[in-house]
Amino acid sequence: MIRKTPPRPVTRRFLVEADGGSRGNPGPAGYGAVVRDAETGETLAEAAEYIGTATNNVAEYKGLIAGLRAAHALDPEAEVQVRMDSKLVVEQMSGRWKIKHPGMRPLAAEARVVFPPGRVSYEWIPRERNKHADRLANEAMDAGKRGEQWRPKPPPGGSLAGGEDLAGAAGGATAAGEAGGGGQPSAHDAGAGAQPSADDALEAPTAPAAPATAAATAPPATTTPTATPGATPPPTSAQMAAPRGWAAPADLGAPATLVLLRHGETALTPEKRFSGSGGSDPHLSPVGRRQAELVAAALAARGTIQAVVSSPLTRCVETAEAVAARLGLDVRIEEGLRETDFGAWEGLTFGEVRERYPDDLQAWLTSSKTAPTGGGESFATVARRVALARDKLVARYAGRTVLLVTHVTPIKTLVRLALGAPPEALFRMEISAASLSALAYYADGNASLRLLNDTTHLR
């Protein structure tokens, strides 16, 4: 008697394409995901949802989770290849990039447990090959703008199989303005632009994603659209018509918080000598190194810093590295945070400058457009440089708290600009070595200031 072994069941293979976007980063956000049969390219399920105020990265991760859950509902034994145009998500989920921000880790962990280990692989694709998911994300954001939840649009014949090419090179529109009549840019164009690098992967913490709003031809994948628990509800018609600008209520969304830390002392600091970007670039003194270690311990105890950015000058880098080592973070260099170039005044005291260059000093004290003797930088020039760096950092770290290790003039300039104070306000502030200040920048353009300028306990 010959006993036949029953054939092994064929493992189904799915393609999951996912995307997410934020109109403001952070701002009104949504995600989209589509599940395809890997052999035929048939669209088996779609998922999309408006998730309230969030960042691009949060929306992308939620799109990934929704796509994986929709695939799992179709066949929990399937093998899945995920395709996304987010380099960040693909590299982090593939294990090649670290997930440094604590708010991203729960989302990545949630995505990893949908299927058993080894069942899911990841591939980066260009944006133009991710049109279907991009369209769904924008449809969800458009629905949220109308105060509605996203609903799948039944295609002709009642099937979701759209016959699109597997690469997404043909078929659906790339923007909600084309697909849904909303006139909005694509999910990515609506946010902060190009995909961030691994060092930029520090977005605002978010609650774990809930099951996706999905639609599918197979019964197991069909669900009723529901709101994500804990997510910001879509705006009502009254809210959409609410006044803007000064008449609008305060924006209480998560701000970009810049914690400003002046570097620790150098040998020039207690002598009050001009020490800018054109001088000797001194190291920290023993007192300065002690200050850096004590600040690092204080910030570690607070546990709020999510990234560290430093001026390129040695005294700042040394201070930043002491803090970053304590927090387990890397140091990112920002050229715009360097100190003023004081020209011929470098290394001199105020009294020495007054004795040698009295007319130049008086002109410098009178006008922010006057540069120090010998080709230094005027305060007006420094203000433009610092403002550009500020705008870049606020966009990069939206909704997060970042430590900026910099110098007296950049810190005074950031404070002055936040308060709308005149240039002469620079001469009315004192920023001690190793002191801390904090500026919170909100999406409506407003800022708030907190000062902590006593460093006597750090000596």
C-alpha positions as CSV (number, residue, x, y, z in Angstrom):
1,M,0.0,0.0,0.0
2,I,1.4,3.3,-1.0
3,R,0.6,6.2,1.3
4,K,0.4,9.5,-0.4
5,T,1.5,12.6,1.4
6,P,-1.0,15.4,0.9
7,P,0.3,18.4,-1.0
8,R,1.5,21.3,1.1
9,P,-0.7,24.3,1.0
10,V,0.6,27.1,-1.3
11,T,1.7,30.1,0.7
12,R,0.0,33.3,-0.6
13,R,2.2,36.3,-1.3
14,F,1.0,39.8,-0.9
15,L,2.4,43.2,-1.8
16,V,1.6,46.0,0.6
17,E,2.1,49.6,-0.6
18,A,1.7,52.2,2.1
19,D,2.1,55.9,2.5
20,G,1.3,58.8,4.8
21,G,1.4,62.5,4.8
22,S,0.9,65.6,6.9
23,R,-0.3,69.0,5.7
24,G,2.0,71.1,7.9
25,N,4.3,68.5,9.5
26,P,2.8,68.4,12.1
27,G,-0.6,69.1,10.8
28,P,-3.8,67.4,9.5
29,A,-2.5,63.9,8.6
30,G,-3.7,60.7,7.0
31,Y,-2.4,57.4,5.7
32,G,-3.2,55.1,2.8
33,A,-2.4,51.4,2.1
34,V,-3.2,48.9,-0.6
35,V,-2.8,45.1,-0.5
36,R,-2.2,43.4,-3.9
37,D,-1.8,39.8,-5.0
38,A,1.9,39.4,-5.7
39,E,1.2,37.1,-8.7
40,T,-1.6,38.9,-10.5
41,G,-1.3,42.5,-9.2
42,E,-5.0,42.4,-8.3
43,T,-6.0,44.9,-5.6
44,L,-7.3,42.9,-2.7
45,A,-7.8,45.5,0.0
46,E,-7.5,49.2,0.7
47,A,-7.0,51.1,3.9
48,A,-7.0,54.8,4.7
49,E,-7.7,57.0,7.6
50,Y,-7.6,60.6,8.8
51,I,-5.6,60.6,12.0
52,G,-5.8,64.2,13.2
53,T,-2.7,66.3,13.8
54,A,0.5,64.3,13.3
55,T,3.8,64.3,11.5
56,N,4.8,62.7,8.2
57,N,6.7,59.9,9.9
58,V,3.9,59.1,12.2
59,A,1.4,58.9,9.3
60,E,3.8,56.7,7.3
61,Y,4.2,54.3,10.2
62,K,0.4,54.1,10.7
63,G,0.0,53.5,7.0
64,L,2.4,50.6,7.2
65,I,0.6,49.1,10.2
66,A,-2.8,49.5,8.5
67,G,-1.5,47.7,5.3
68,L,0.0,44.8,7.3
69,R,-3.2,44.4,9.3
70,A,-5.3,44.4,6.1
71,A,-3.0,41.7,4.6
72,H,-3.2,39.7,7.8
73,A,-7.0,39.8,7.7
74,L,-6.8,38.3,4.2
75,D,-4.4,35.5,5.2
76,P,-2.4,35.4,8.4
77,E,-0.1,32.7,6.9
78,A,0.9,34.8,3.9
79,E,4.3,36.2,3.0
80,V,4.4,40.0,2.5
81,Q,6.6,42.4,0.7
82,V,6.2,46.0,1.8
83,R,6.9,48.7,-0.7
84,M,7.1,52.3,0.5
85,D,8.7,55.5,-0.7
86,S,9.7,56.4,2.9
87,K,13.4,55.6,3.1
88,L,13.2,56.2,6.8
89,V,10.5,53.6,7.5
90,V,12.0,51.0,5.2
91,E,15.5,51.3,6.6
92,Q,14.3,51.3,10.2
93,M,12.0,48.3,9.7
94,S,14.8,46.4,7.9
95,G,17.0,46.9,10.9
96,R,19.6,49.0,9.1
97,W,18.9,52.2,10.8
98,K,18.4,52.7,14.6
99,I,15.1,54.1,15.9
100,K,16.3,56.7,18.2
101,H,13.1,58.5,19.1
102,P,11.0,56.9,21.8
103,G,7.8,57.9,20.0
104,M,8.7,55.9,16.9
105,R,9.6,52.7,18.7
106,P,6.1,51.7,19.7
107,L,4.9,52.1,16.1
108,A,7.7,50.0,14.8
109,A,7.1,47.4,17.4
110,E,3.4,47.3,16.5
111,A,4.2,46.8,12.9
112,R,6.6,43.9,13.7
113,V,4.1,41.8,15.6
114,V,1.4,41.8,12.9
115,F,3.1,38.9,11.1
116,P,5.6,36.4,12.6
117,P,9.3,37.2,12.2
118,G,10.6,36.5,8.7
119,R,7.2,36.8,6.9
120,V,7.7,40.4,5.9
121,S,10.3,42.1,3.8
122,Y,10.8,45.7,2.9
123,E,11.7,47.5,-0.3
124,W,12.1,51.2,-1.0
125,I,10.4,52.5,-4.2
126,P,10.3,56.0,-5.8
127,R,7.4,58.2,-5.0
128,E,5.9,57.9,-8.5
129,R,5.6,54.1,-8.0
130,N,3.5,54.6,-4.9
131,K,0.6,56.5,-6.4
132,H,-2.2,54.3,-5.2
133,A,-1.3,54.6,-1.5
134,D,-0.5,58.3,-1.9
135,R,-4.0,58.9,-3.4
136,L,-5.7,57.0,-0.5
137,A,-3.8,59.1,2.0
138,N,-4.9,62.3,0.4
139,E,-8.5,61.1,0.1
140,A,-8.4,60.4,3.9
141,M,-7.0,63.9,4.6
142,D,-9.6,65.5,2.3
143,A,-12.4,63.5,4.2
144,G,-11.0,64.8,7.5
145,K,-11.0,68.3,6.2
146,R,-14.8,67.9,5.5
147,G,-15.4,66.5,9.0
148,E,-15.9,63.0,7.6
149,Q,-14.2,59.6,7.8
150,W,-12.8,58.1,4.7
151,R,-15.0,55.7,2.8
152,P,-13.8,53.4,0.0
153,K,-15.1,54.4,-3.4
154,P,-16.6,51.3,-5.1
155,P,-15.0,51.0,-8.6
156,P,-17.0,50.0,-11.7
157,G,-18.2,46.4,-11.4
158,G,-17.9,46.4,-7.6
159,S,-14.4,45.0,-7.5
160,L,-11.3,46.7,-6.0
161,A,-9.1,45.1,-8.6
162,G,-8.0,48.2,-10.5
163,G,-5.8,46.5,-13.0
164,E,-2.9,48.9,-12.1
165,D,0.6,47.9,-12.9
166,L,2.4,46.3,-9.9
167,A,4.9,49.2,-9.9
168,G,2.1,51.7,-9.8
169,A,3.4,53.4,-12.9
170,A,0.0,53.6,-14.5
171,G,-3.5,54.2,-13.1
172,G,-4.4,56.2,-10.1
173,A,-3.8,59.9,-9.7
174,T,-0.9,61.2,-7.6
175,A,-2.8,63.8,-5.7
176,A,-6.1,64.4,-4.0
177,G,-6.7,67.3,-6.3
178,E,-6.8,64.9,-9.2
179,A,-8.5,62.0,-7.5
180,G,-10.8,63.6,-5.0
181,G,-11.3,67.1,-6.2
182,G,-9.7,68.5,-3.1
183,G,-7.1,70.5,-4.9
184,Q,-4.5,69.5,-2.3
185,P,-0.9,68.5,-3.1
186,S,0.3,64.9,-2.7
187,A,0.8,63.5,0.7
188,H,4.5,64.1,0.6
189,D,4.4,67.5,-1.1
190,A,2.0,68.6,1.6
191,G,4.6,67.9,4.3
192,A,8.2,68.9,4.9
193,G,9.6,67.9,1.5
194,A,12.3,65.2,1.1
195,Q,12.3,62.2,3.3
196,P,14.5,62.7,6.4
197,S,17.6,60.8,7.1
198,A,18.2,58.4,9.9
199,D,19.3,61.2,12.1
200,D,16.0,63.0,11.4
201,A,13.9,60.1,12.5
202,L,12.8,61.8,15.7
203,E,9.2,62.7,15.4
204,A,6.4,63.5,18.0
205,P,5.3,60.7,20.2
206,T,2.0,59.2,19.3
207,A,-0.5,56.7,20.7
208,P,-0.3,53.2,19.2
209,A,-2.3,52.9,16.0
210,A,-5.7,51.2,16.0
211,P,-7.0,48.8,13.4
212,A,-7.2,50.4,10.0
213,T,-10.3,51.6,8.2
214,A,-10.2,49.1,5.3
215,A,-12.2,47.8,2.4
216,A,-11.6,44.5,0.5
217,T,-13.3,42.1,-1.9
218,A,-12.6,39.1,0.3
219,P,-15.0,38.9,3.3
220,P,-12.3,38.5,6.0
221,A,-10.8,41.9,5.1
222,T,-14.0,43.9,5.0
223,T,-14.4,46.2,8.0
224,T,-16.5,49.1,9.1
225,P,-14.7,52.4,9.1
226,T,-13.9,53.5,12.6
227,A,-12.0,56.3,14.3
228,T,-8.6,55.6,15.9
229,P,-8.9,55.5,19.7
230,G,-7.0,58.5,21.1
231,A,-6.5,60.2,17.8
232,T,-7.6,63.8,17.1
233,P,-11.1,63.7,15.7
234,P,-11.7,65.2,12.3
235,P,-12.6,68.9,12.4
236,T,-16.3,69.8,12.3
237,S,-17.7,72.3,9.7
238,A,-17.8,74.9,12.5
239,Q,-14.1,74.3,13.3
240,M,-13.1,74.5,9.6
241,A,-14.8,77.9,9.4
242,A,-13.2,79.1,12.6
243,P,-11.3,82.4,12.5
244,R,-7.6,82.4,11.7
245,G,-4.6,84.6,12.6
246,W,-4.9,86.8,15.7
247,A,-8.6,86.0,16.0
248,A,-8.0,82.3,16.2
249,P,-7.6,80.4,19.4
250,A,-4.0,79.5,20.5
251,D,-2.4,76.6,18.8
252,L,-1.8,74.0,21.6
253,G,-0.3,71.3,19.4
254,A,3.1,69.9,20.3
255,P,5.7,72.6,19.6
256,A,9.2,72.3,18.4
257,T,11.1,73.1,21.6
258,L,14.6,74.4,21.3
259,V,16.5,74.1,24.6
260,L,19.4,76.6,24.3
261,L,22.6,75.7,26.2
262,R,25.5,78.0,26.2
263,H,28.8,76.1,26.2
264,G,30.8,75.7,29.4
265,E,33.6,78.0,30.4
266,T,36.9,78.4,28.5
267,A,40.0,80.2,29.7
268,L,38.6,83.3,28.0
269,T,35.2,83.3,29.6
270,P,35.9,84.5,33.2
271,E,38.1,87.3,31.7
272,K,35.1,88.4,29.5
273,R,37.2,88.5,26.3
274,F,35.6,88.5,22.9
275,S,35.7,84.9,21.7
276,G,33.9,84.4,18.4
277,S,34.2,82.2,15.3
278,G,37.3,84.0,14.0
279,G,39.5,83.5,17.1
280,S,41.5,80.8,18.7
281,D,38.6,78.3,19.0
282,P,39.5,77.4,22.7
283,H,38.7,74.2,24.4
284,L,36.7,74.0,27.6
285,S,38.6,74.7,30.8
286,P,38.4,72.3,33.7
287,V,35.6,74.4,35.1
288,G,33.8,74.2,31.8
289,R,34.2,70.5,31.6
290,R,32.7,70.2,35.1
291,Q,29.8,72.4,34.0
292,A,29.2,70.3,30.9
293,E,29.0,67.1,33.0
294,L,26.6,68.6,35.5
295,V,24.3,70.0,32.8
296,A,24.4,66.5,31.2
297,A,23.3,64.9,34.5
298,A,20.5,67.5,35.0
299,L,19.2,67.0,31.4
300,A,19.4,63.2,31.7
301,A,17.3,63.4,34.9
302,R,14.6,65.4,33.1
303,G,14.6,62.9,30.2
304,T,13.0,65.3,27.7
305,I,15.9,65.9,25.2
306,Q,15.4,63.9,22.0
307,A,18.3,65.2,19.8
308,V,21.4,67.3,20.3
309,V,22.6,69.9,17.8
310,S,25.8,71.9,18.2
311,S,27.7,74.9,16.9
312,P,30.9,73.6,15.0
313,L,33.2,75.5,17.4
314,T,35.2,73.3,19.8
315,R,33.9,74.6,23.1
316,C,30.3,73.8,22.0
317,V,31.1,70.4,20.5
318,E,32.9,69.4,23.7
319,T,29.8,70.5,25.8
320,A,27.4,68.8,23.4
321,E,29.4,65.5,23.4
322,A,29.3,65.4,27.2
323,V,25.5,65.7,27.2
324,A,25.0,63.4,24.2
325,A,27.1,60.7,25.7
326,R,25.0,60.8,28.9
327,L,21.7,60.7,26.9
328,G,22.8,58.0,24.4
329,L,22.4,60.4,21.4
330,D,24.6,61.6,18.5
331,V,25.6,65.2,18.0
332,R,24.5,67.0,14.8
333,I,26.5,70.0,13.7
334,E,24.7,73.2,12.5
335,E,26.9,75.9,11.0
336,G,24.4,78.6,11.6
337,L,24.8,78.3,15.4
338,R,28.4,79.5,15.4
339,E,29.3,82.6,17.3
340,T,29.8,86.0,15.7
341,D,33.1,86.7,14.0
342,F,34.5,89.6,16.1
343,G,37.3,90.4,13.6
344,A,40.2,92.3,15.1
345,W,38.5,92.3,18.5
346,E,39.0,88.5,19.0
347,G,40.7,87.8,22.3
348,L,40.4,91.4,23.6
349,T,38.4,92.6,26.6
350,F,35.7,95.3,26.1
351,G,38.1,97.8,27.8
352,E,40.9,96.9,25.4
353,V,38.6,97.3,22.4
354,R,37.4,100.7,23.7
355,E,41.0,101.8,24.1
356,R,42.2,100.7,20.7
357,Y,39.1,101.2,18.5
358,P,36.9,103.7,20.3
359,D,35.1,105.0,17.1
360,D,34.5,101.5,15.8
361,L,33.1,100.3,19.1
362,Q,30.8,103.3,19.4
363,A,29.4,102.6,15.9
364,W,29.0,98.9,16.7
365,L,27.0,99.8,19.9
366,T,24.9,102.2,18.0
367,S,23.9,100.1,14.9
368,S,23.2,96.4,14.4
369,K,24.4,96.8,10.9
370,T,28.0,97.8,11.9
371,A,30.6,95.1,11.9
372,P,33.6,94.9,14.3
373,T,36.9,96.2,13.2
374,G,38.8,94.1,10.6
375,G,35.9,92.4,8.7
376,G,33.9,90.8,11.4
377,E,30.1,90.1,11.4
378,S,27.5,92.6,12.2
379,F,24.6,91.6,14.5
380,A,22.3,92.0,11.5
381,T,24.3,89.5,9.5
382,V,24.3,87.1,12.5
383,A,20.5,87.5,12.9
384,R,19.9,86.4,9.3
385,R,22.2,83.4,9.7
386,V,20.6,82.4,13.0
387,A,17.1,82.9,11.8
388,L,17.7,80.6,8.8
389,A,19.2,77.9,11.2
390,R,16.2,78.3,13.5
391,D,13.7,77.9,10.7
392,K,15.5,74.7,9.5
393,L,15.6,73.3,13.0
394,V,12.0,74.1,13.8
395,A,10.9,72.3,10.7
396,R,13.2,69.3,11.2
397,Y,12.3,68.8,14.9
398,A,8.6,69.7,14.8
399,G,6.8,68.4,17.8
400,R,10.0,67.4,19.5
401,T,12.5,68.7,22.1
402,V,16.1,69.3,20.8
403,L,19.1,70.7,22.7
404,L,21.0,73.4,20.8
405,V,24.6,73.9,22.2
406,T,25.7,77.4,21.1
407,H,27.0,80.8,22.1
408,V,26.0,84.1,23.7
409,T,25.1,86.0,20.5
410,P,23.0,83.2,18.8
411,I,21.1,82.6,22.1
412,K,20.4,86.3,22.6
413,T,19.4,86.6,18.9
414,L,16.9,83.6,19.2
415,V,15.4,85.1,22.3
416,R,15.2,88.6,20.8
417,L,13.5,87.3,17.7
418,A,11.0,85.2,19.7
419,L,10.0,88.2,21.8
420,G,9.9,90.6,18.8
421,A,12.4,92.8,20.7
422,P,14.6,95.4,18.9
423,P,18.3,94.8,18.1
424,E,19.5,96.9,21.0
425,A,17.9,94.3,23.4
426,L,21.0,92.2,22.8
427,F,22.9,94.5,25.1
428,R,20.4,94.1,27.9
429,M,20.7,90.3,28.3
430,E,23.3,88.2,30.2
431,I,23.7,84.6,29.2
432,S,26.0,82.8,31.7
433,A,28.2,79.9,30.7
434,A,26.4,76.5,30.8
435,S,23.0,78.3,31.3
436,L,19.8,77.0,29.9
437,S,16.9,78.7,28.1
438,A,14.0,77.2,26.2
439,L,12.0,78.4,23.2
440,A,8.8,76.6,22.1
441,Y,7.7,77.2,18.5
442,Y,4.1,76.4,17.7
443,A,2.6,75.7,14.3
444,D,0.7,79.0,14.3
445,G,4.0,80.9,14.4
446,N,3.8,81.9,18.0
447,A,6.7,81.2,20.5
448,S,7.1,81.1,24.2
449,L,10.3,81.6,26.3
450,R,11.5,80.0,29.5
451,L,14.8,81.1,31.2
452,L,17.1,79.3,33.6
453,N,20.2,81.4,33.8
454,D,21.7,80.6,37.2
455,T,24.8,78.4,36.8
456,T,26.3,78.9,40.2
457,H,25.4,75.4,41.1
458,L,27.4,74.1,38.2
459,R,30.8,75.2,39.4
